[in-house]
Structures are given as C-alpha cells and as structure tokens.
Amino acid sequence: MRISFSQRAWRWRTFGMACLLACLCHTSTAQVFESTDNIARTARTFLADEMQRRYPNHTVQVEVDPLDARLQFAQCDHAVRAELAPGSHKRGGNVSVRVFCTEPTRWSVFVPSRVTIFGQVLVVARPLARSQRITAADVQLEQRDVSVLPNGYFDTPSAVLGLQTKRVLVPGQVLNSGQLMPPLLIKRGQLVTLRAGAGGVHVDMQGEALADGSLGQRIQARNQSSRRVVEGVIIADGIIEVAQ
C-alpha cells in the first residue's frame, strides 16, 4: 500500500506534537532547587545584622562556611529565613545559623559560621601591685576581640577608678570584674569606731577589727571596753554599724 504525502505529513506532525508534549511535561515536573550560595548569603546577612544590632558600637566580622554544592533543597515560595541555632545565643566565636523554608516543602539546614567582634576595652597601662587602688593613669582603652573575652570586662575608665586590685596585674592585660574589688576601708587589727543606735541617736565605742572589709561588708570586731565580740556592717572608712 502506498502512503500519500499528506499521510506522511500527518504522521510527522503527530510525532512532533508528542515530542513537544513530552518536553513540556518534563519541564513542568522537573524540580527547581534553592541555590546553596543563596542559603549561605542569607546566613551571613542575618548573622551580621543580628550581631551589629546587639553590639552597635563594635566592628563585626562574619565568616560563613560554604555549603556542599551537591546539597539539594526545594526552592522556596518565599525568601528563605534564618535564625540562630539553639545554643548559639552567645557573644561570638563559632556559631551556627539555621536557614529554613516552610513552603512548599519544609526544610532547614545549619550553616557553621564564625563571628569576630572588635570593641574598645580597658587594659592595664602600667604594672599594678596587689591591693593597689586604680587611678586614671593605670588604665587605657584598646581595640580587642571581645568575642573571646570572658564576661565582666570594662569599656569605660570611670567604672574602675578607686577599685582595688586582687592580684598583680601586668601592662596590656584586659581588666575584668574578677580582678578587682571595692577598696578595703578596714583592715584586720585596726582600731575602729563601733556605732550603735536607732532613731537618730547613736553611741560610738572603740573596737578592734577582726577582719578586713569593704563598704557594705559585714565583719566582726571586739569591743575594747567589754572585750565582747560584736558584728556589724562597714558604713564608712573605719566605722562599723553594730546591730542592736
């Protein structure tokens, strides 16, 4: 049987339409994935903004580890979001950022990151002996990475003036609250005033301090007249207020 030209043309048109439909179907069902570069960029932007918000007067540097390009995450219907991973709510150093999507497919990935935060902190300007009172000439401000410093560092000289060192401190050492204490107003063996009274009327007696103490501390002392040991609160240099 001979096939006419019109029949051959029809068959070719049918075959072409079938190929076109197959291509369209493949295109409509092929999954589109979220760019790993976009995920890393989202983590970096979020972390930089979050740390700068927490430390507005500091210089923040953020590094994000690149994600494996072979990772595949369904493309989000909205912009991917980010938050600090549980346990990463700290000042800096190694942190983890959770980048996630909720629609159309729920997924999340943790992006390892590092944060460095530079700020002005108070350091020792010259050698300080134990029990030495801090003056303005003893300290200076320097730029340091505060993300690796323990809590309790200072950023203003006025916060430490008049405080007393607990130990020897060397130049360049970052000052923190654990190295300092209120100055001793009373030393053990010192003659002190024991003040007792109420309602604006008080009686002063002489006593001997049985311990060192700072303002507001409770210490014991011996009444010089009765030899009785009493306890009171240091209210001023050399004065102990004795409880009735």
C-alpha positions in Angstrom: 0.0 0.0 0.0 1.4 3.4 -0.9 1.3 6.2 1.7 0.4 9.6 0.3 2.4 12.7 1.1 -0.5 14.1 3.3 -0.5 10.9 5.4 3.3 11.1 6.0 3.0 14.8 6.9 0.2 14.0 9.4 2.3 11.3 11.0 5.3 13.6 11.3 3.0 16.3 12.8 1.7 13.8 15.3 5.2 12.6 16.3 6.3 16.3 16.7 3.3 17.1 18.9 4.0 14.1 21.1 7.7 15.1 21.5 6.7 18.7 22.3 4.2 17.4 25.0 6.8 15.2 26.5 9.2 18.1 26.8 6.6 20.3 28.3 5.6 17.6 30.8 9.2 17.1 31.8 9.7 20.8 32.2 6.6 21.2 34.4 7.6 18.3 36.7 11.3 18.9 36.9 12.2 20.2 40.5 13.9 23.5 40.9 16.4 23.7 43.8 17.4 26.6 46.1 20.9 27.9 45.5 23.4 26.9 48.1 25.1 30.2 47.5 21.8 32.0 48.4 21.5 29.9 51.6 25.0 30.9 52.7 24.4 34.5 51.8 21.2 34.5 53.8 23.0 33.1 56.8 25.8 35.7 56.5 23.5 38.7 56.2 21.3 37.6 59.1 24.2 37.0 61.4 26.0 40.3 60.5 22.7 42.2 61.1 21.9 40.4 64.4 25.4 40.9 65.9 25.6 44.5 64.8 22.2 45.1 66.5 23.5 43.6 69.7 26.8 45.4 69.6 26.1 48.8 67.8 29.4 50.4 68.8 31.6 47.5 67.7 33.0 46.2 64.4 31.5 42.9 63.5 33.2 40.4 61.1 31.3 37.3 59.9 32.6 34.2 58.1 30.3 31.5 56.8 31.4 28.1 55.7 30.4 27.3 52.1 27.8 24.6 51.7 28.4 21.4 49.7 27.1 22.3 46.2 25.7 18.8 45.9 23.1 19.5 48.7 19.6 20.0 47.2 16.8 21.9 48.8 13.5 22.6 47.1 13.1 26.2 46.0 11.2 28.3 48.5 7.9 30.1 47.6 9.2 33.0 49.7 12.6 34.3 50.7 14.5 31.7 52.8 14.7 32.7 56.5 17.4 32.5 59.1 17.7 32.3 62.9 20.4 31.5 65.5 20.5 27.8 66.1 19.7 26.6 69.7 22.8 27.0 71.8 24.3 29.7 69.6 23.0 32.7 71.5 26.4 33.9 72.6 28.6 36.9 72.0 30.7 35.5 69.2 33.2 32.8 68.1 31.8 29.7 66.5 28.0 29.9 66.0 25.5 28.0 63.9 22.8 29.7 61.8 19.6 27.7 60.9 18.4 28.6 57.4 14.9 27.3 56.7 11.9 27.2 54.3 8.3 26.4 55.2 6.6 26.4 51.7 6.0 24.4 49.6 8.4 21.9 51.2 9.6 22.3 54.8 13.4 22.0 55.1 16.2 23.5 57.2 20.0 23.4 57.2 22.5 24.5 59.8 25.3 26.8 58.5 28.6 26.8 60.5 29.8 30.4 61.0 32.3 32.4 62.9 31.8 35.9 64.4 34.5 38.3 65.5 33.5 41.4 67.4 36.1 44.2 67.9 35.5 46.9 70.5 37.2 49.2 73.0 38.1 47.6 76.3 40.0 48.7 79.3 43.5 47.3 79.7 46.3 47.8 82.3 48.6 50.7 81.3 51.4 50.0 83.8 52.3 47.3 86.4 49.9 47.2 89.3 50.6 45.6 92.6 48.2 43.6 94.7 45.8 45.7 96.7 46.6 48.8 94.7 43.9 51.3 94.1 43.2 52.1 90.4 43.8 55.6 89.1 43.2 57.1 85.6 46.9 56.8 84.8 46.8 53.0 85.5 44.4 52.1 82.6 43.8 52.8 78.9 41.4 51.8 76.2 42.5 49.4 73.4 40.7 47.7 70.5 40.3 44.0 71.2 38.3 41.0 70.0 35.6 40.9 72.7 34.1 37.7 71.3 36.9 35.7 73.0 36.9 37.7 76.3 35.2 36.4 79.4 32.2 38.3 80.8 33.0 41.2 83.1 35.4 43.3 81.0 35.1 47.1 81.2 34.8 49.7 78.4 34.9 52.9 80.4 37.7 54.1 82.8 35.2 55.6 85.3 33.9 52.1 86.0 37.2 51.0 87.7 38.6 54.2 89.3 39.0 53.8 93.0 38.7 50.0 92.9 41.4 47.8 94.4 43.4 45.0 92.7 43.0 41.5 94.0 46.4 40.4 92.4 49.3 41.6 90.5 48.4 42.9 87.0 50.7 43.5 84.0 50.6 46.0 81.2 48.3 45.0 78.3 46.2 42.7 80.5 42.4 43.2 79.9 40.7 44.3 83.1 37.7 42.4 84.3 35.5 42.4 87.4 37.1 39.2 88.8 40.4 41.0 89.2 39.1 44.0 91.2 37.2 44.6 94.4 35.9 47.6 96.3 38.8 49.2 98.3 39.3 48.0 101.9 38.0 50.6 104.3 39.0 48.5 107.4 41.9 46.1 107.9 42.2 43.4 110.5 43.7 44.6 113.8 42.8 48.2 113.0 41.2 50.3 115.7 37.6 51.2 114.5 34.6 53.1 115.7 31.7 50.8 116.7 28.4 52.7 116.2 25.2 51.6 117.8 21.9 53.4 118.0 18.5 54.0 116.5 16.1 56.8 115.7 18.9 59.3 115.0 20.6 58.7 118.4 23.8 56.7 118.4 26.6 55.8 120.7 30.2 55.4 119.5 32.6 53.0 121.1 36.1 51.9 120.3 36.8 48.5 119.0 39.3 46.3 117.1 38.5 44.9 113.7 38.8 41.1 113.5 38.8 41.0 109.6 39.4 43.1 106.5 36.4 44.6 105.0 35.0 46.9 102.3 32.0 49.2 102.2 28.8 47.3 103.0 30.6 44.2 104.2 29.6 42.5 107.5 32.6 41.8 109.8 33.3 41.1 113.4 35.1 43.4 115.9 36.0 43.3 119.6 34.7 46.0 121.9 37.7 47.5 123.6 35.8 48.1 126.9 33.8 45.0 127.3 36.0 42.7 125.3 32.8 41.3 123.7 32.9 40.3 120.1 30.2 42.0 118.0 29.2 42.0 114.4 28.3 44.9 112.1 28.3 46.5 108.7 31.0 48.8 107.4 29.3 52.1 106.7 32.4 54.3 106.2 36.1 54.3 106.5 36.9 53.0 110.0 33.3 52.9 111.1 31.2 49.7 111.8 27.5 50.0 112.5 26.7 47.4 115.1 23.3 45.6 115.1 21.3 46.0 118.3 
